[in-house]
Amino acid sequence: MDHVETVAELGEDALLARIFPLLPSSSATLLGPGDDAAVLAAPDGRVVVSTDVLVEGRHFRRAWSSGYDVGWRAAVQNLADVAAMGARPTGLVVALVAPGDLPVEWALDLARGLAAAGAPHGAGVVGGDLSGGTEVVVAVTVHGDLEGRAPVLRSGAQPGDHVAHSGALGRSAAGLALLEAGLGEAVGCADLVQGYLRPVSPLATAVSAARAGARAMLDVSDGLLRDAGRIARASGVVIDLAAPALALARELDALSPAASALGADPLAWLLTGGEDHGFLATFPSADLPEGFVPVGRVREGEPAVLVDGGPPPVAGTGWDHFTPGAGAQPLR
C-alpha cells in the first residue's frame, strides 16, 4: 500500500505553502494570506460578517465526505448567510483543526472545495489558522459588502406581505437519510446525495431580492418551518404557508424515489429538512424577482408558522443543535 503523507509529517508552514496557491483572491482583497491579518476593501463603509463551523462526527463523516465536499459545504453555508442580508460576499477566513494523521491531500482538497464554492461569487479565502486536535473542525468567517443597500433583516415582515422561496427544499435531508441508511447512490438518487455533500445556494437571487425590496429574508439552513418561525418571531407576525404552493412538483418529484426507498414522507423533508441553503423572503408585492416562487402570506397575530391556516402537517420543525429530538437528523 502506498504511503499517505500526513499533515504531521509535512508540518504547518509547508502545508500552508501548498494551500495558499489553491486559494483565489477576490476584488475586495487588498492583502491576502501571508501576514498576521488580511486586508479587505470596504467601499460601502459597512461590513457584513457571519461565521459557522463544521465538526467531524457532528456535521460530516470523512467516510462519506471528501475534503472537497467539506470545503464546499463550509463555504456555501457562510456565503448564504451574508447573501441573506442582501450583501455580496467578498472574502472568507478559514480555521482548520486537524489530527496529525489527516492526509495532506484531504487538507488540500478542502482548500480546493472552498475555492470552487467561493470564487464564482467573488469570495476568495484571505486567511485563517491551523491547529492540531483530535477531530477535524472547519470554522469559516465570511465578509460581505452591502453596496449601499440597507441590510435585509428577519424583523421586517409586515402583514399582507407575500412569502416566497428560492432554491431547493428537502434535498440535503433526503441525501443524508440515504447515506445514513447505507444506500448512498444505490437507488438512483445521486443528485440528492450531492445535494447533501455539495449544496448549491442560489446566492444571486438573494441579492436580487434585496434590490427588489424584500422586507425580510434568511438562509433556510435549519428547515423551512423552523426558519419561517424565526422571521415570524422577529417580525411579530404569522407566517401562513400554503400547502399547494409548498408541494412544488419539481421538489417532490426529486424527493419521491428516496422517500419510496426509505419509507419516508417527502413533505416532511421539504418542510423540515435543512442545509439546502435556499432563501425565504417576504415582499410587499406579488411581483417576485426571478428565482423566487410564492409559498404563503404574512398575517397579523401572535408569532406562529401555519400551513393553510392550521398546524403543520408533519412532526417537528427542523434542526436544533441541542435538541436532537425536535425533528432533527442525527448528523448534519
N, C-alpha and C positions, 0 to 999 in steps of 0.2 A: 504494500500500500504506500502511495506517495506521501511524503511528509507534508503536513499542512502547517504553514507558518502562522504563528500566533502573535497577538499584539504584545504579549510579554516578551517574546523573543525579539520583536522589532524595536520596541521602545517608543516613548511618547513623541519625541522630536521627529524620528524617522517616519512614524505613522502620519503625523501631521504633514510632513513633506510630501507624502504620497496623496493625501486627501486634498490639500489645497488646489492642485491643478484641476481637480474634478469639479470644483465649485465655481460656477459663473457668477460674475458680479451683476449689479443692476445699475440703471441710470442714476439712481439715488446714492450709489456708493462713491464716496469721496476718498475713503481709505478702508481697504478691506483687511483680510486676515494677515497677521504677522506682527502687529504691535499689541500693546496691552488692551487696547479697545479699538473698535471700528468707528468710522465717522460717516454718517448718512446726512444727505441734504434734507432739509425740511422746509421747502418753499412756502407751504401753507402757514407755517408758524405753529402748527399743532401736530402732534404725533399720536396716532392710534397704536396702542400696544396691547398684545394679548400673549398668554403663554399657556402651554399644555404639556402633558407628559405621557409617555408610553412606557409601561413597566412590563418586563418579561414575566409571563405566567399570569398576568392580570389583564393585559391588553393584547398580547400576542404570544405565540409559541414559535420558537425557531424551527420546530418540526414542520410547521405549516408555512411560515413566512420567511422569505429571503431577506437579506439586508436591504435590498432594493425595495421590497414591499413595505418594510417598516419605515424606511426613509420617506417613501411616497406618502404613506398614511400620516406620518408625523407632520410633513409639510402641509398637506391638504387640510387637516383639521385646524391648523393655525391660520392658514390663508383664508379659510372660510369665516373665521371669527372676525377678522378685520373687514372683510368684504361685507359682512352682515351689518356693519356700521356705516356702510356706504363708502369705505375707503379703498384706495388702490394699494395693494401690498408693495412694499419697497425693499424689505430685507428681512432675513432670518438669522437668528443667533441660536446655535445648537450646542447643547451639552450632552456628552456621551459618557455613561458609566459602563464599564465593560470588565468582565472577568478576564484574568490573564490568559486563559486558554481559548478566548474568542479568536477564530480565524481572521487573519488580516483581511482576506478577501471579503468576508462578511462586512467588516467595517467600511471597506472601500465601496462595496455595493450600497451600503447605507447612504454614503455621500452621493453616489450616482442617483439614487432614488430621490433624495432631497433636491438635487439639481434638476432632475427631469420634471418634477412636480412644480417647482418654483419658477424656473426660467421662462416658460411661456407667459407668465404673468408679471415678469419684471422683478421677481423677488429672488435675488441671489443670497447665498449664505455668506455673511460678512464676518463671522467669528464664532467663538464658542469656547468650550472647555472639554478636557478629557480627564477622567478619573477611573481608578480601579474600584471594583465592587464584586459582589457575589452573583449578580444577575445584570442583564443588560437593561439599562434605563436610558431613554432618549427624551430629553427636555428641549422644547423649541419655544423661542420667543419671536414673535413676528411684529414688524413695524409697518404702519400704513399711512398714506397721505390722503387727506380729505379733499384736496384740490379745491379748497374754497367753499365746499358744501358744509352744511350743518350735519353733524352725526345723526344717523337714524337710530333711535333708541327703542327699547322694548316698551316704553311708557307712553308712546304717542298714539296708540289706537283709540279711535273715537266711535261711539255708537253710529251705526249706519255705514261704516267702512266695509269694503269688500276684502275678504280674506283670500289670499292666493298663495300658491306654492310653485317653486321651480325646482327641477331636478328629480332624482329617483326617490322612491319610498319603499322601504322594506327589503331592498335587495341585499344590503350588507347583512342584515339579520338572517335572511334566508341562507346566504353563503356561509355564515358562521354556523348555523344549525347543520348544514350539510357536512362541514368539516368535523364538527363535534360528533356526528353520527358515523363518521368514518367513511362517508360516501364520496366526499370530495367532488370530483368531476364525473363520477361513475354514472350518474343519471342524466347526463346531457345538460348540466346546468353550470358549465364553465363560466358563463357570464356572471352568474350570481356569486360564485366563489371569488371571481375577480372583483366584484363589487364590494366584497368584504376586504380583500387583500389590498386593492388599489382603488378606493372610491374616487369617482370623478365628480368634483363640485362645479356647478355652473357659475363660477365666480363673476363672470361678466354680467350675468343677469342681476346680481345684487347691486352692482354699481349703476346699472341701468335703472333699477328700481329706485335708488336714491335720487337719480336725476329726474325721474318721473314723479317724484313727490310722495314716495312711500312714507307713511306716518309711523309705522313700527316695523321692525324686522329682526329676525335672528336666524342663526345657523341651526338647522334641525340635526342636532348631534345625539340627542338622547331620546328621540321618539316624537312623533307628531303630537300626540296628546300631551306629553309632559312639556314640550317646548311651547305649545299653544297655551298651556296653563301659565307659563312664565310671562307671556305677553298679557294674558288676562289679569294676573295679579298686579303686574307693574302698571298697567293702564287703568285698573279698576273697572273692568268690563267683562262681559260674557263673550266668549268665542264660540259661536254656534257653527259647527262643521256640518256639511251636508253629505250624507252617505252616498247619494248618486254621484256627486262630484268626486268624492274620495275614492270610490270604487273605479278608479281610472282603468279603462280596459287594458291599456298598454302595460300598466304596472301589474295588474292582477294576472294578465296573461303570462308575464315574465315569471311571476312567483308560483304559478299553479303547478308546474312539473315538480318542483321541490316540495311543495305542500302535499301533493299526492304521494310522493315517495316517503315522506316522513309522517303522514297522517296529521298534518298541521293546518291551521287556519290562515290562509294568505292575508285575510283582512287584519288579523292580529299583527302580522309582520308590518303591514302597511301603516297601521295606526301607532304601534309601539316600538317598532324597530328603529334603532339609531344608527349613526355613523354613515349615513348616505351623504350628509353634508349638502343637502339642498337648502332652500331658503323659504321661510314662511314670513309673509309680509301683509300689511293692511294698506289699502289705498282708498282715497276718497271717491274714486270713480271706478266704474266697471270697465273702463278703457285701460287694460293692463298692458305693461311693457312686454315685449317679446320674451317668450320662455316661461311666463307665469300662466297658471291655469287657476280658475276660481275654485275654492274649496269651502266657502262659507261666508258668514257675515258677522260683524261685531254688533252686539246688542247691549242695552243697558241692563244693569243688575249686579248682584253680588258676584265677584270674580269666580268664574267657573268655565269649564270646557264642556260643551254639549255636542251631541251628534243628532241632528234632526230634532233639536229641541228637548232631547232627553238624555239619559245616561249613555255613555259609550257602550257599544255592543260587545266589548271584549274586556277581559280581566287585565288589571294592571294598567300602567300609563307609560312605562318606558324605563330607561336605565337610571339607576341610582347607585353611586359608588359604595354607599354604606348601608343600603337596604336591598340586598340581593334578591329578596323575595318579592319585591314590588314590580313584578312583570319584567325582570331583567334577565338577560342571559348570563351564565356564569363566567364567561370570558368575553371581553370586548377587544 
